[in-house]
Amino acid sequence: MLTDGDEYDVRMLELLNKPNEIIVINTGAEGLKNYGVALDLSGVSGIDEAVDQTCILLREKKVIVDYVI
């Protein structure tokens, strides 16, 4: 998790994490104007909705896998 990061910070994380992908979720009002984020939560009003949207994204990206034993 990176708080108060800017586009330079995100690009450095991408470079350090290659060849793996990073998932960027914006939670602040400022946002990352020139960087495509995976999810923008700046307009979300409640924590429950933010968690739900984040879980949906992580399932879509196969970070969280739904399965039953």
For each residue, the residues with C-beta under 8 A, 3 or more apart:
1:
2: 5 9 10 13
3:
4:
5: 2 9 10
6: 9 10 32
7: 10 11 32 33 34 35
8: 11 12
9: 2 5 6 12 13
10: 2 5 6 7 13 14 22 24 32 35
11: 7 8 14 15 35
12: 8 9 15 16
13: 2 9 10 16 17 22
14: 10 11 17 18 22
15: 11 12 18
16: 12 13
17: 13 14 20 21 22
18: 14 15
19:
20: 17
21: 17 61
22: 10 13 14 17
23: 38 39 57 58 61 63
24: 10 32 35 37 38
25: 37 38 39 40 41 54 57
26: 31 32 37 39 40 41 42
27: 41 42 50
28: 31 42
29: 42
30:
31: 26 28 37 40 42
32: 6 7 10 24 26 35 37
33: 7
34: 7
35: 7 10 11 24 32
36:
37: 24 25 26 31 32 40
38: 23 24 25 57 61
39: 23 25 26 53 54 57
40: 25 26 31 37 43
41: 25 26 27 44 50 53 54
42: 26 27 28 29 31
43: 40
44: 41 49 50 53
45: 49
46: 49 50
47: 50 51
48: 51 52
49: 44 45 46 52 53
50: 27 41 44 46 47 53 54
51: 47 48 54 55
52: 48 49 55 56
53: 39 41 44 49 50 56 57
54: 25 39 41 50 51 57 58
55: 51 52 58 59 64
56: 52 53 59 60
57: 23 25 38 39 53 54 60 61
58: 23 54 55 61 63 64
59: 55 56 62 63 64 65 66
60: 56 57
61: 21 23 38 57 58
62: 59 65
63: 23 58 59
64: 55 58 59
65: 59 62
66: 59
67:
68:
69:
